[in-house]
């Protein structure tokens, strides 16, 4: 199996042990199990972590700092694949770097206040090296389920380059695939198949200059939709943006201070309603009345909406100025797609060379985790709200599902590592503690 450093996994005491059908230990995961069409089994002394994005890396690092080994499984060929491959090139973090650091490691000196995508990816690569986190890459989890007969989780994995599947067996399972595992496409859009232009999700969007001189419709007005529209506009494209719902647009900074940081500080002393009132007062003072430009605000404040629905307010980095100047056109919701463009709900039609769907992402947990008590089968999130969303029962944990960004990731990682470390003993780390490895085939 490939690890992130490309080397072979050493068979040390704290590394996975391969179990054969007869309960013996050996060096070949295929063996007689593969001949019988069954996955080879590997006993993992520490937790299995699914996902090598920020949540998985942070959890593995915190565990290692507490002396607990882990096995990180990653379906892609690199760590932080979503940041590396499914974000556009000019992306910068929305929040100052101090709110985006993972536990136990700061950004390197000289990093700007709002790191670029490439700087953040480099930080994650360095983070994995610093804590010697070497995920098993190209390992796609097919199924994970708790086996009550032995008190362990069975995680069935298809590994690139290996004919037979592998079943990892562990007392603990950490789900770290995150909130944004897969692109979320809008459902029931009439005429999608007949549209002759370019249709893509923002996960495939890279550069605005690829659309220079073209008319492009961006469907969605969250942070991604706003920033893609701005990038298109700055690179000579004619951008229009669909705005279906009311939304809060806030300045990224207020009087030179991060709006997010100011909110965090004020919430220590004031109620969320008071903080919302202050944010909206300064936003109107700095940005003006956004409703005049087709961006009506909800009656409920931005922080209250974030807490109740998880919907994040837009932090403006320049798109609003382009909207005010008429360089980004605000349009209503789509009724249907035509061969050459769109018919909007107000009846007017317009041709577009490309349509980019900034319709967000979704969890993929229900597709592989066979468990219904802790995780919702509807949205793939823990049923418990933050700050209680990190721990389930029977050794099941969730990292990065707080709807609170990288700060939530750090919160989860520290608590998961602490909880598992408290349970970590030589007795639990030994196959003998499970009445012999042969029980795994029961």
N, C-alpha and C positions, 0 to 999 in steps of 0.2 A: 504493500500500500504506500502511496506517495504521501509524504508529509510536506509541510510548507517549506522545508529546507531541502527537500528532495532526497533525503537520506533514508536508510532503513531504520525502523523502530527497534531500539534495543530491547532485548528481553531481560529487563531488570526487575527487581522485586516489586516496584511500584508501577510496572507497565502491564498491559493486558497479557493474559495467559491463554493459550489456545487449548480448547477442550475437545477431545474426540468423543465419538459415540460411546466408547467404553469407559469414559471418565478419566482417561489418561491425559498426559500433557505432552505436546509435541510442537513441531515447527511448521506444520503445513495445515492451513485452514481449510483446504479442500478435502482431501482424504476420502474416506469411505462415505462421509456425509454427502459430498458432492455427487458421488456415484449413485447414491440413493435419491438424488434430487432434493436433498435437504441442505439448508445453509450450514456452513461451518460455524461453530460456536466459539466465541472469544469471551472469557470472563474478564471483566474490567474491575480492578480493586477500588478505584475511585468513581466519581460520577461520570456519566456520559453527557456531554454537552452538545446539543444539536444547533449548529450555526457558528460561523467564525467571523461574524461582524463585530461591531463594538461591544455588544452585550455578551457574546460568547467569549471574546478575548478578555474582557474585564472580569468575568466570572472565573475563568481559568487562572488569570493572574492573581486574583484575590485568594483563590484556593491554594495556589502554589505558595503564596506568602504565608499561609497558615499551615504549610506542610502537607497539603492534600494533593495527590496527583489526580489528573483527569484525562479523559479522552475527548477531544473536540472533533466532531464530524462536520464537514463542509461539502456541500454538493458541487460548488464551483471549483475552479482550478487555482484559486487564490483566496487570501483573506480579504475581508471587506469588499466583496464583489459588487454589492449594490452601490457603494460609494465610488468604486473604481470604474465600473462599467455602465451603470444606469443613471448617471447624473451628467449634466452638461458641463462643458469645459470651463466656462467662466463662473461657475457656482462659487459662492462664498458662504460660510456658515452664517446663519441668521443672527446668532447670539455671540457675544464676546467670548474669546477663547477660555476665559476662566470658568464659564458655565458649560464648557464642552470637553473638559479634561476628564479622562478616565481615572479611576482610583490609583493612587501610588505613583503617578507620573505626570509631570507638568509638560506643557509644550516647550520646545527648545527655545533658548534665548533668541530674540530677534523676530519671533513669529508675530505678524501683525495682529491687531485687535480682533479682526474678523478673518480668520484663515481661509485660504482658497481651498478648493476641493483637493488639489494635488498636495497641498501642505498637510491637510488632514489625513489623507491616505498615507503619506510618508510618516506621519505621527503614529498611525495604527501599525504600520509595518515595523517601526522602531519599537513600539510597545510590545508587539509579539516577540521580537528578538530579545528585548530586555528581560522578559519573564520566561524565555525559552518555551513559548507556547507554539507547538508544532502540530497543527491540525492534520487529520487524515483528509486529504483533498480528493475531490471527485467522488465523494461518498454520499450518495443520495439515500435518505431514509425512506424506505418503502412503508414501514409499519413499526409502531412502538406500542407495546401493551404491557400491562402489569400482570405477572403470573403469581396469583395468590398462593399457589401450591408451594412455591419456593421463596416467596417474598422478594422477588427481583423483577426488574424491568427487562423485557426482551426487545431489542431494537434491531430490526432487520434492515440491512443496508446493501444497496447495489453499488459496488465500487468500480470506477472506470478501469478497464483493462483486465478485469477478473470475470471469468465465466460464471462462477457460482456466487450467490449472495452470501453475506456474512451476518451472523446474528451476534450482536454484542449483548452481554448479560451483566447488569449492574444493579446495585441496591438503590442508586439515585439517578434520576433523569432530569436534566436541566434543559428546558425548551428556550432557546435563544435565537429563534428564527426571526423574531421581531414583528413589529406592526406593519412593515412595508415589504413583505416577502415577495409579493407578486403584484404586477400592475392590475388596477381595477378599471375595466372598460365599462362604459355605460351600456345598460341593457335596453333592448327594444328600440334602438334607433332605426327608424324606417329609412330605407334606401341606402344603407351602409354598403351592401354588396354591389350596388349599381354605380356608386361614386367612382369616377375615373381618375381623380387626382390622387395625391399622396395622403394617406391616412396613417397616423402613427400615435403612439403614446409618448408622453414626455420621457419615459424610461429609455426611449430610443433616440431622443433628441440630443444632439451634440453641439452644433455650432449654428449661430444665426446667419453667418455669411453663406451657408449652403442654400439659403432661400432669398438671396439678394435679388431685388426687383420683382419678387413674387408676392401675390396676395395670399396671406396665411390667416386662417381662423384658429384661435386658441380657445378650446372649450374648457372653461374652468377659471375661476378668479381667486384662487387661494394663493399662497406664496409662490408655488411653482408656476401657476398660470400667469401671475403678474411678472415674475422674473423672466420667463420665456418670452412673453410679449415684449418686455423691455429689451432683451437681447436681440430679438428679431428686428425691432425698430432701430436699434443702434447699428445694425448691420445691413441696413438698406432694404429691409422687407416692409411690406405694407401690412401691418398687423391689426387684426380685429380680435376682440375678446368677448366671449359670451359671459354675461352676468345674469344668472337666474335668480339668485337669492340675495337677501340683505347681508351685508358683511361689514366688519370693522376694519378700517385701515388706520394704522397707527404709525407715527414716525419711528424710525429705528432708534433714534436718540432724541432726548429731550434736554435741552440746555447742555449739550455735550455729554450727557450721561445715558448709558444704555437704557432704553425703555423697559426692557425685561429686568435689568438689574435694579432699576428704580422701583419697579413693581414688587420685587422680592423684598426690598428694604422696607417699603411702606407697609406691606402686609404684616410686618412684625408689630406694628403699632396701630394700624387702622383696620376696619372691617373691609371686606372685599367690595362692598357697595361704595364706600368712600374712595377706595383706590380707583375703582372704575370711573367714578365721577371726575377725579383728578386727571386720569389718563385722557378722558374724552374732552375735558376742558383744554388741556394742552394740545391735543390733537387738532381741535377746531382752530386754536390759535395759530398753530404752525402750518396745518394743511388746508385750512378753510373748510367750507361746507362741501363734503364729498358728494352729497346727494344731487347737487347741481350737475354733476358729471355722470350720473347714472349709477352711483354707488351709495345706495341708501343704507343707513345704519339700522341694526336691530334695536328694539327697545331695551333689551337686556344688555348689560355691560359686557365688554370683551373677556374679562377674567371669569365672570359668572358663566358665560357660555363655554369657556374652556373647561371649567370644572364640571359642568353638567353634561356636556356632549363630547368633549375632547377636541372640538373644532378650534383651531388656532387662528388668532387675528393676523391679518396681513401686516408685516413690518415693511414699510415702504422704503425702497432704495433708489427711487427715481421714476418708477412707472407712472405715478400719479401726475407728475409734471408733464409727461408725454401725453397722458389722457387729457389734461387741461389744454394742452397745445393742439389737440386734435390729431396727434401723430399715432396714437393708439385709439382705435375706435371701439366704443362700448356698444354691444349689440345684445338683443334679447335672446331668450332660449330658442333652441332649434325645434322646429316642428318635424322636419324630415330632411334627408339629404337628397339632392338631385344628381344627375350625371355629372354636372359641372360645378356644383356648389351646394348651397343650403337654402331651404325655405324656412324662415323664422316664424315664430308663433303669431307675429303681427301681420303675417301674410306676404311680406316682401321677400324677394329672392335676390341672391347675390352669388356670383361665381367666385370660387377660391381654387388656387393652385394646390393648396395643401391644407389639411385639417390636423391639428395637434391636440390630442385629448389630455388635458391636465386634470384628470379625474381621480387622481390619488392611487393609493395602493391598498392591499388587504393582506391579512394573515393567511397562511396556508396550513395552519395547524390541523384543522378538521380533516384534511386530506390524508394524514398519516398517523396522527395520535388517536388511538382507540381508547378514549377516556371521555366521559361526559359530565363528571361531577365538578371538576375544577375549571376546565375550559368550556366555553360556549361553542356549540356546534353551529351557531348562526354566524357569528363574526370572528370566531377563532381567538377571542381574548379571554383572559381569566374572568370568571363571573364576579369575583370580589373586586371592589374598587381599590385604587391606591389609597392608603399605603399598605393594604393587606393583599395585594395581587401577586406577591412574589412566591408564596408558599402554598402548596396544596397538601394532599395526604399521600402516604405510602412512598415518600421520597421523591415526589414530583415538585418541580420548581419552574417558575417563569421569570425570565430576565428580559427586560426591554419592552414590556407591554403596559407601561404606566401612562402613556399619552403625555409624558412630560419630558420627552427628548432625552438627551444624553445625561442630564442630571438624574432622571429616573433610572437610566441604565446603571449609573454608579450606585444609586441607592439599592437597587436590586442585587447587584453583584456583591456588595459588601455584606448584605444580610444573608444571602444564600451561602456565601463562603463561611460566614460565621456559624450558621446553623449546621452545615455539613461537618465543619471542623469539630464542633462540639460532639458529634456522633462518631468521629473518626478514631478508631482504636485498632490495635493489631488484630484483635479478635474479629472485628468486622472486615478487616482487609484480607483475611485468610480464607481460602476456599473451604477449609475445614469447618469454618463457622456455619456453613450452609449444609452440614451433614454430608460432605463429600461432593465432588464435582459431578458425580454420576446423577445426582438429583436434578441437575439442570436439564436432563433429558426426560424427566418424568412426564 
